[in-house]
Amino acid sequence: MTAPAPGAPRRMMFSAFVAFAAFGAFWGVWGGSVPRVQQQAGVGDGRLGVALLFVGAGALPAMPLAGRALDRWGPAVAAAVIAALGVAGTALALTAMGTVSLCAGLACVGAASGAADVAMNAVAGRAETAAGRPVITRAHGVFSSLVVLASLATGLASAASLPLALPFAVVAVLCLTAGALLLAALPREPAADTAARLADQAAASTVKAADEAGGRGIVPLLLVGVLGALAFASENAHQSWSAVFAHDALGSGTGLSAVAPAVFAGTVAVTRFSVGGLASARARAVLLSGASAAAAGAVLIAAAPTLAIAGLGLAAAAAGTAVLFPTLLGIVSRNVEESGRGRATSVVTTVSYLGFLAGPVYVGLWADAVGLRGAMVAVAALGACLLALTPPLLRLSRL
């Protein structure tokens, strides 16, 4: 492998930040566009709920495939999938005219999003290693910031009765730009190096298959993924249910209730920028502090007599969950070889994503059984489990 050119790490960092900005902008636009997409597709709440399952159905198989593709064909894969996400979103906005087309469009969006998620995190890990500077946590901060900004901008576009596809088209341009920057910034292997790498992979394929079959190599990543799943379950539980809790449990108006998810996402972004420069040696302390804050914040929400107190709990929970997944990903990134970075990232991301999908469902089931306040106690239990499991699982993973 050739050494990176002077200035290459800086360009890699910048391209990673732009990719995360595009990813955040996409999901901010999507979040702000769901009511209009539902109206255009002509589906009720039940069918919309079913259609949204296709996002996960598309993402889950795409994640491991993206990891393998990254390791085999290199950084060009990252550029392709982030560009594909923008195109898929625009196509969805233009073609979602019924249940079938909506489900198909969301499956395509999910596949592109899952692949882009793995690719961007792998690129951020590569940039962090090359630059010797924190990238992953700050890149996730860029993502959170753009989710907030894009959702607000989409709300303004909807209020102005602008075409549904317009915000998606703007994001598509940003995604294509991010893809071009990734292609330009990430080093390419000379043909001889590529041939040698592929030959080495072919020669070692039998050994790798045996290792994976015996559970060596993948088990540490699965253990970290379990921690990531608990982190994401807690994060998405608050993001998805905070407005409902404010409205139903505290009796706030619709306008004030809608502010709760923005407060959560904004606090996540600020926290990620604030702690992004912490040394890697403090990673375990950051995880334990984050899990403690997440659990304490959820307990405060559950007991909150007023919206102001609930807001303090939500901010604490947001600050706690904000540091969890990026820190876990950073631990993995520093302990894998470049040739296996894509697969390692995809394993951790895929397992963690299961928690992201399960979080809102988990709250809903507990809310049906014991009410929303009881459900927040159950969310606090996720943080407590994470706090208890982090030391032994990291010790077992040897990462």
N, C-alpha and C positions, 0 to 999 in steps of 0.2 A: 504494500500500500504506500502511496506517495504521501509525503508530509503535507499538511494543509498549508496553503499559501498565506503569506502575511495578511492579516485582516480578515481571513476566512472565518475564524470563530465569531468575530463581531457580526459579520454578515449572516452567519447561521443563527445567531441570537435574534437579530432583527427579523429575519424571515420567520422564525418560530413565533415571535410576538404577533406578527401580522397574521399568521395562520390562525392563532388562537383568537385574534380579534374578529376574523371572518367567521370562525365557528360560533363565537358568542353572538355576533350580529345576526347570524342565521336563526339561532334559537330565540333570540329576542324578538325578531320579526315574526317567527312562528307563534310564539306565545301571545303576541298582540293581535295575531290574525285569525286565531282559532274560531272566534264567533263568526267572522265573515266567511271563512272557509266552510263552516258548518252550514251557513245560510246558502251559499252558492251551491253546495253539494245537495242541499235539500234533505238532510238527514236529521233525525231526532237525537236526543241525548243518548239513548241506548245504542243506536247504531254508531254514533260518534265514539262512544266508549269502546265498542268492538273494533272500530277502525283504528283507534290509537294503539291497540295491541299490535298492529302490524309494524309499528315503528320498532318495537323490541324484536319482533319476529324477523325483521330484516337486519337489525344490527347484530344480533348474537352470532349468527353464522359468519357474518362479514368480518368480525373482529379477529378471530384466529387466522382466517385466510389473509387478512391484511398483514398480520405479523409475519407469516411465512413469505408473502410476496416481498415485503421489505427486505428480509434477509437474503432473498434470492436475487432480486432485481435492483435493489438499492433505492436511493432517495427519490428517484423519479416517481415511484409509486405514491409517495406522500403528496407530490405536486398534483398527480392525477386525481387522487380521491378528494382532495379539498376543492379542486375545480369541479368535480362531479357533484359535490354537495350543492353548490350554487345552482348548477344546471337542473338538478333534481327538484329543488325547491321552486324554481320558476315554472318548471313543467307541471308540478303539482298545482300551483296557483292557477294555471291556464286550463287544466284539463279536469279538475275535480268537479264533476257535474252529476255525480250520483254515488251510491255506495261502493260499487265495484271499482270505479275509477279512483275514488278517494282511498280505498284500501290499497290498490296497486301503487298509487303515488306515494302513500306513506311507507309502504314496504321498500320502495326505491330510496326514499329519503332516509329510512332507518339504515339500510345497507350502506349508503354513502356516508352517513353520519358515524356509524360504528367503525368503518374503515378509517375515516378521517380522524376519529378520536385516538385510535391506536397509532396512526402515522404521526400525528402532531406530537403526541407524548413521546414517541420514540425520537423524533427530531429534537424536541426540547432536551431530552436526556443526552443526546449526542452533542448538542450545543453546550450543555452544562459541563460535560466531560472535556470537550475541546477547549472551552474558554476558561475552565477552572473557576467559574463564577456562578452564583445562583441564577437559574433560568426557570426551572419547572414551576416553582411556587408563584413567581411573578407572572409567568405566562398564564397560569390559571387566574390570577388577578385581572389580567387583561380580558380574559374570557368573561368573567363575572361583570366587569365594568361595561362591556359591550352588550351583554344581555340586558342590563338596565337601560342603557341609552337607546338601544334599538327598539326595545319594547315601548318606551315612551315616544320615540319618533313614529313608530307604527300607529300608536294611538292617535297622534296628531294627524297622520295621513288618513286614517279611517274617519276622523271627525271632519276632515276636509273633503270626504267622499272621493278621494283619489282611487284609481283602479287597484284592485287587490294585488295584481301582479307587480305593481311598481316597486314596493319595498323589496320584494323577492328579487326583482331584476337588479336593483342596486346592490344587494348582497351578492348576487351572482358575479357582478363585476369585481367586487372585493375578493370573492373566492378565486376568481381567475387570476387576479393580480397576485394574491397570496401564492397560488400555484407557480406562477412565473418567477416570483422571488425565490421560492424554494428551489426551483430548477437552477437558477443562477447562483444561489449561495452555497448549495451543498456540493461538495467535491465529487467529481466523477472519477471512476477508476479507469486507468488505461486498459486497453484491450487485453494486454498480457496479464495484468493483475486480475482482471475479471475471470479470465480462463483459469488461472491458477487457483483462485478462490473456489470456483465451481468444481474444479478437480478435487480440491481438498474436501469439499462438502460431499462429493460422491464417494470418495474413499472412506470417509468417516460415517457414512449413512448407516451402515450395519451397527456400528458401535452406538451411535446416537439412538437408533431404534431400540436397542437392548436396554440402554440406560432409561429411556422413557418408559418402556414396558415394566422395568423394575421399580419405577417410581423415583429414581434418582434424577435430579435436575428439575423436574417439574414440581415436586412436592413442596420445596421451599417457596416457590412462586404461588402455589395454591394457598399456602398458609398466609402469605402476605395478602393475597386476594380476599381471604376471609375477613381480615381486618379492614380492607378497603370496602367490602360489602357492608359491614356494620357502619362504617363511616358514611357511605353514600345513602344507606337506608335512613339514618338519622337526618342527614342533610335534606334529602328530597321529601321526607315526612314533613319537615317544617315549611319547605318551599311550597309544597302542594296544599297544606292544610292550615297555614297560618291565617289566611284571610277568612276561612270558614270558622276557625276558632274565635277570631275577633268578632265576627258577626253573630254566631250562634251562642257562644258561651259568655260573651261579654256585652252583647247587645249593641255593638257599634253599628253605625250606619254603613251603607254600601261603600261610600266614598272612602271613609276611614279604614274599612276592612281591606280595601284594595291596596292600601299603602303598605300593609304588613309584608307581603312578598318582596316589595321593593326595598324595604328596610333590611330584610334578611340578606338579599343579594348585594345590596350596597355595603353592608357590614362585612360580608365575605370578601368583597373586592378590596376594601381598605385593609383588612387583616392580612390578606395575601401579599399586598405590596409592603406592608409594615414589617412582616416577619420573613420576607423572602430572602433577606441577606444573612440570616442566621447560619452559623457554621454547621456543616454536616455532622460534626461531633455531637451536636445537641439534638439530633433527630429524635432520639427516644424520649428525651425530656419534653420536646415539643408535642409528641404524640400523647404522652401521658397528661400533659397540661390541657391539650385540646379535648381529649376524652372527658376529663374532669369538668371543663367548662361546658361542654355539650350536655352532660348529664345534669349539672346544676342549673343551666338555663332552662332545660325542659321541666325540671321540678318547679322552678319559679313561675313558668307559664301556667303549669297545672294549678298552682295555688293562687294565681294573680286575681285580686279583687277588682282591678281596674285595667283599662287598656294601657295606661302608662307603665304599670308594673309588668304587664305582659310584654310590652315593648322592650323593657330592660332584659327580661328573660330571653326574648327572641334575639336580641343583640349578643347576649352571652353565648347562646347556642350557635349563632352564626359564626362568631369569632372562634369558637371551639372546633366546629366542623370544618371551617375554612382551611385549616392547616393539615388535616388528616390525610386525605388522599394524595396531595402533592408531596408530602413528606414521605409517605410510603413508596411512592413512585421514585422519588429521589434515592431512597435506600437501595431499591432494585437497580436503578440505573448505574449507580456507582459500583455495583458488584457483578455486572455481567460483561461478557466480551462483546465487542462491537458486532461481530458476526452473528450473534444470537440476540441482539437487542430487540429486534422486531417481535420475535416469538415471546421473549420474556415479557415485554410490554403488553402483548396481546393477552397472555394468560392472566396477568394481574388485572388488566382493564376489564376483561370479559367477566371474571368472577366478581369483581367489584360492581360491575353494571347490573348484575343480578340483584344486588342490594338496592341499587337505585330504582329498579323496577318494583321491588317488593315493598319499599318504604311506604308509599301512599296506601297500598293495599293493607299493610300491617296496621296503619292508623285506622283505616276504615273498619276493619274487623274488631279492633279493640273499642272503637267508638260505638259500634252497634252493641257491644257486650256491656260496657261500663261507662259510656258517655265520653265526651271529648276531653274532659279533664283527666279521666282515668287513662285515656289513650295517650295523653302527654306524659303521664307517669311511665307508661310502657315505652315511650320514646326515650325517656331518661334511662330506662333499663338497658337500652342499646348502648348508650354511652358508658354505663357501668360495666357492661360485658366487654366493651372495647378496652376499658381501663384495666380490667382483670386479665384479659387475654393477650394484650400487647407484649408484655415481657416474656411469657413462656413461648408464644408462637414465634417471635423474632429470635429467641434463643434456639428453638428447634430448627428454624430456617437457616441459621448461621449466616445471615446477611447483615 
